[in-house]
Amino acid sequence: MSRLAHRIYLIALVSITVFAFFSLAVYGADYYSTDLAERHFHAKDELLKPTGLIGHGIGIAGSFFMIVGVFGYMARKRFRKLSRLGVLKYWLEFHIFLCTLGPILVLYHTTFKFGGIVAISFWSMVAVVLSGVIGRFIYLQIPRTIQGRELSLNDLSGLENNLFLELKDHYNVNYEIIAQMNIALSKTELDESGSFFVRIARRFHLERQLMKQFRRELKQQKLSKHNYKKVVQIFKSKLILNRRIAWLSTMQNMLRYWHVAHLPFALIMLVIMIVHIIVAVLFGYKWIF
């Protein structure tokens, strides 16, 4: 998939999610804001209640999306026979899409009324979504090939050196500018004061400051507009690589601990959701079937 096609693909996934969220919010705003005791008399109750045509339908769709999203991605990661079936990175993005859209639909299916054992499944789902956001951040800090293989420290160092040489030899960027930036980054890595999250915030703040400084000093070299943009992009890539080298072992450990926390919530959610579906079917709630 080309970069343009990949960008269109991501925009499409985000657009579908946003459209689903806001279209249901706008259509059912007056119903969802009505007091629970009064909803039975609302004109849209037959459509939007959990057993209604729309409410039941989006519950089925949301559950289906989450099951496919979880087990599809797990199967792609664990079965070698599926290793050639698409790039793992794209599977992860589709997994995130389904496991974001699914909970949104399930949320509207509940009509914002939570109780009983289903409440455990719902709050487990919330925990899965929130931990998924954290996991996505951690995952992005561990560089990989397009096939999903983790890059080693030597791979990363080689890539950073290549970027340095490209800046210095191809674009004739002043060596002193890059050296000053490297010194500033090294001092940040040595500063271990504060919690890890404080150090993360400090690192991102420093990178923004370095980018501003780099842009100012680069303008004095009178590069063409095209080369200026290219050099800025290369330097930004160098900053990201330097950060990933510094955080590699920490993020790898955090990802292992994250799996321990994320998976149980996902299993609890799925088990209770499946029980809920079976009970609903046994009681005759079969939607349009």
C-alpha positions as CSV (number, residue, x, y, z in Angstrom):
1,M,0.0,0.0,0.0
2,S,1.4,3.4,-1.0
3,R,1.7,6.3,1.4
4,L,-1.2,8.1,-0.2
5,A,-3.4,4.9,-0.2
6,H,-2.5,4.3,3.4
7,R,-3.5,7.9,4.3
8,I,-6.8,7.5,2.5
9,Y,-7.4,4.2,4.3
10,L,-6.8,5.8,7.7
11,I,-9.0,8.8,6.9
12,A,-11.8,6.4,5.8
13,L,-11.6,4.5,9.1
14,V,-11.6,7.6,11.2
15,S,-14.4,9.2,9.2
16,I,-16.6,6.1,9.6
17,T,-16.1,6.1,13.4
18,V,-16.8,9.8,13.8
19,F,-19.8,9.6,11.5
20,A,-21.3,6.7,13.5
21,F,-20.7,8.5,16.8
22,F,-22.2,11.9,15.8
23,S,-25.1,10.6,13.6
24,L,-26.4,8.5,16.5
25,A,-25.8,11.3,19.0
26,V,-27.7,13.8,16.8
27,Y,-30.5,11.4,15.9
28,G,-31.1,10.2,19.5
29,A,-30.1,13.2,21.5
30,D,-33.7,14.0,22.7
31,Y,-34.3,10.3,23.5
32,Y,-31.0,9.7,25.4
33,S,-31.5,12.9,27.4
34,T,-35.0,11.9,28.5
35,D,-35.4,10.5,32.0
36,L,-35.3,6.7,32.2
37,A,-38.8,6.6,33.6
38,E,-40.2,8.7,30.7
39,R,-38.4,7.0,27.8
40,H,-41.2,4.4,27.3
41,F,-43.5,7.2,26.2
42,H,-40.9,8.8,23.8
43,A,-41.7,8.6,20.0
44,K,-38.3,7.0,19.3
45,D,-38.5,4.4,22.1
46,E,-39.4,1.5,19.7
47,L,-36.4,2.3,17.6
48,L,-33.7,3.2,20.0
49,K,-34.4,1.1,23.1
50,P,-32.0,-1.9,23.6
51,T,-34.5,-4.3,22.0
52,G,-35.6,-1.8,19.4
53,L,-34.9,-2.0,15.7
54,I,-32.0,0.4,15.7
55,G,-30.9,-0.1,19.4
56,H,-30.8,-3.9,19.0
57,G,-29.2,-3.7,15.6
58,I,-26.3,-1.5,16.7
59,G,-25.8,-3.8,19.7
60,I,-25.4,-6.8,17.4
61,A,-23.1,-4.8,15.0
62,G,-21.0,-3.5,17.9
63,S,-20.5,-6.9,19.4
64,F,-19.6,-8.4,16.1
65,F,-17.1,-5.7,15.4
66,M,-15.4,-6.3,18.7
67,I,-15.3,-10.1,18.4
68,V,-13.8,-9.8,14.9
69,G,-11.4,-7.1,15.9
70,V,-10.0,-9.0,18.9
71,F,-9.9,-12.6,17.5
72,G,-8.9,-11.5,14.0
73,Y,-5.9,-9.6,15.1
74,M,-4.9,-12.3,17.6
75,A,-5.1,-15.0,14.9
76,R,-3.0,-12.8,12.5
77,K,-0.3,-12.5,15.1
78,R,-0.2,-16.1,16.3
79,F,-0.8,-18.3,13.2
80,R,2.1,-18.5,10.8
81,K,-0.3,-19.5,8.0
82,L,-1.8,-16.0,8.1
83,S,1.6,-14.2,8.1
84,R,1.3,-13.5,4.4
85,L,-2.2,-12.2,4.7
86,G,-1.6,-8.5,4.8
87,V,0.9,-6.4,6.8
88,L,0.6,-6.6,10.6
89,K,0.6,-2.8,10.9
90,Y,-2.6,-2.6,8.8
91,W,-4.2,-5.4,10.8
92,L,-3.4,-3.4,14.0
93,E,-5.0,-0.3,12.6
94,F,-8.1,-2.2,11.6
95,H,-8.2,-3.9,15.0
96,I,-8.1,-0.4,16.6
97,F,-10.9,0.7,14.2
98,L,-13.2,-2.2,15.0
99,C,-12.5,-2.0,18.7
100,T,-13.3,1.7,18.8
101,L,-16.4,1.6,16.6
102,G,-17.7,-1.5,18.3
103,P,-17.8,0.0,21.9
104,I,-19.4,3.2,20.5
105,L,-22.2,1.2,19.0
106,V,-22.6,-0.9,22.2
107,L,-22.6,2.3,24.3
108,Y,-25.7,3.6,22.3
109,H,-27.2,0.1,22.4
110,T,-27.3,0.4,26.2
111,T,-29.0,3.8,25.9
112,F,-26.5,4.9,28.7
113,K,-28.2,2.6,31.2
114,F,-25.9,0.2,32.9
115,G,-26.8,-2.4,35.5
116,G,-26.3,-6.0,36.6
117,I,-23.6,-8.3,35.2
118,V,-23.7,-6.4,31.9
119,A,-22.3,-3.4,33.8
120,I,-19.1,-5.4,34.5
121,S,-18.8,-6.1,30.8
122,F,-19.4,-2.5,30.0
123,W,-16.8,-1.1,32.4
124,S,-14.4,-3.8,31.3
125,M,-14.9,-2.5,27.7
126,V,-14.2,1.0,28.9
127,A,-11.0,-0.3,30.6
128,V,-10.0,-2.1,27.4
129,V,-10.5,1.0,25.2
130,L,-8.6,3.3,27.6
131,S,-5.7,0.8,28.0
132,G,-5.7,0.4,24.3
133,V,-5.0,4.1,23.9
134,I,-2.1,3.7,26.3
135,G,-0.9,0.6,24.5
136,R,-1.0,2.3,21.2
137,F,1.3,5.0,22.5
138,I,3.7,2.4,23.9
139,Y,3.6,0.4,20.7
140,L,4.5,3.5,18.6
141,Q,7.6,4.1,20.6
142,I,9.0,0.7,19.6
143,P,10.1,1.0,16.0
144,R,9.3,-1.8,13.6
145,T,9.6,-2.7,10.0
146,I,6.5,-2.5,7.8
147,Q,6.0,-6.2,8.4
148,G,5.8,-5.6,12.2
149,R,9.3,-6.9,13.2
150,E,10.9,-5.0,16.1
151,L,14.1,-3.2,15.2
152,S,17.1,-3.8,17.3
153,L,19.3,-1.1,19.0
154,N,21.9,-1.6,16.3
155,D,19.3,-1.2,13.6
156,L,18.1,2.1,15.2
157,S,21.7,3.4,15.7
158,G,22.4,2.7,12.0
159,L,19.3,4.5,10.9
160,E,20.2,7.5,13.0
161,N,23.7,7.6,11.7
162,N,22.4,7.5,8.1
163,L,20.1,10.5,8.8
164,F,23.0,12.4,10.4
165,L,25.2,11.8,7.3
166,E,22.4,12.8,5.0
167,L,22.0,16.1,6.8
168,K,25.7,16.8,7.0
169,D,26.9,15.5,3.5
170,H,23.9,15.8,1.2
171,Y,22.4,19.0,2.5
172,N,25.5,20.6,4.0
173,V,23.8,21.3,7.3
174,N,26.2,22.9,9.8
175,Y,27.7,20.2,11.9
176,E,27.8,22.4,15.0
177,I,24.0,22.8,14.9
178,I,23.5,19.0,15.0
179,A,26.2,18.6,17.7
180,Q,24.5,21.1,19.9
181,M,21.2,19.3,19.5
182,N,22.8,15.9,20.4
183,I,24.4,17.4,23.5
184,A,21.0,18.8,24.7
185,L,19.3,15.4,24.1
186,S,22.1,13.6,26.0
187,K,21.6,15.9,29.0
188,T,17.9,15.1,29.0
189,E,18.6,11.3,28.9
190,L,20.9,11.6,31.9
191,D,18.4,13.6,33.9
192,E,16.5,11.0,35.8
193,S,14.7,13.3,38.2
194,G,10.9,13.0,38.5
195,S,8.7,10.1,37.5
196,F,8.9,8.4,34.1
197,F,5.8,10.3,32.9
198,V,7.4,13.6,33.9
199,R,10.5,12.6,31.9
200,I,8.3,11.8,28.9
201,A,6.6,15.2,29.1
202,R,10.1,16.8,29.5
203,R,11.4,15.0,26.5
204,F,8.5,16.1,24.2
205,H,8.9,19.7,25.4
206,L,12.6,19.6,24.6
207,E,12.0,18.2,21.2
208,R,9.6,21.1,20.4
209,Q,12.1,23.6,21.6
210,L,14.9,22.0,19.5
211,M,12.7,22.0,16.4
212,K,12.1,25.7,16.8
213,Q,15.8,26.4,17.3
214,F,16.8,24.2,14.4
215,R,14.3,26.0,12.1
216,R,15.7,29.4,13.1
217,E,19.3,28.4,12.6
218,L,18.5,26.6,9.3
219,K,17.0,29.7,7.8
220,Q,20.4,31.4,8.0
221,Q,21.8,28.8,5.5
222,K,19.5,30.0,2.8
223,L,18.4,26.6,1.5
224,S,15.8,26.3,-1.2
225,K,12.2,25.9,-0.1
226,H,12.1,22.2,-1.1
227,N,15.5,21.4,0.6
228,Y,14.4,23.4,3.7
229,K,11.3,21.2,4.1
230,K,13.3,18.1,3.4
231,V,16.0,18.9,6.0
232,V,13.4,19.8,8.7
233,Q,11.6,16.4,8.0
234,I,14.9,14.5,8.3
235,F,15.8,16.3,11.5
236,K,12.4,15.5,12.9
237,S,12.9,11.8,12.0
238,K,16.3,12.0,13.8
239,L,14.8,13.3,17.0
240,I,12.2,10.6,16.9
241,L,14.8,7.9,16.4
242,N,17.0,9.3,19.1
243,R,14.0,9.2,21.5
244,R,13.2,5.6,20.6
245,I,16.8,4.5,21.1
246,A,16.7,6.1,24.6
247,W,13.4,4.5,25.5
248,L,13.7,1.2,23.7
249,S,14.3,-1.2,26.7
250,T,11.8,0.8,28.9
251,M,9.0,0.7,26.4
252,Q,9.6,-3.0,25.6
253,N,9.2,-3.8,29.3
254,M,6.1,-1.5,29.6
255,L,4.5,-3.3,26.6
256,R,5.0,-6.7,28.4
257,Y,3.3,-5.4,31.5
258,W,0.6,-3.7,29.4
259,H,-0.4,-7.0,27.9
260,V,-0.8,-8.5,31.4
261,A,-3.3,-5.7,32.2
262,H,-5.1,-5.4,28.9
263,L,-5.8,-9.0,28.1
264,P,-7.8,-9.9,31.3
265,F,-10.2,-6.9,30.8
266,A,-10.7,-8.0,27.2
267,L,-11.5,-11.6,28.2
268,I,-13.9,-10.5,30.9
269,M,-15.7,-8.2,28.5
270,L,-15.9,-10.9,25.8
271,V,-17.1,-13.7,28.1
272,I,-19.9,-11.6,29.7
273,M,-20.9,-10.1,26.3
274,I,-21.2,-13.6,24.8
275,V,-23.3,-14.8,27.9
276,H,-25.4,-11.7,27.4
277,I,-26.0,-12.5,23.8
278,I,-26.9,-16.1,24.5
279,V,-29.4,-15.1,27.2
280,A,-31.0,-12.5,24.9
281,V,-31.4,-15.1,22.2
282,L,-32.9,-17.7,24.6
283,F,-35.4,-15.1,25.7
284,G,-36.4,-14.5,22.1
285,Y,-34.7,-11.2,21.4
286,K,-33.6,-12.1,17.8
287,W,-33.9,-8.6,16.2
288,I,-35.2,-9.0,12.7
289,F,-34.5,-12.8,12.4
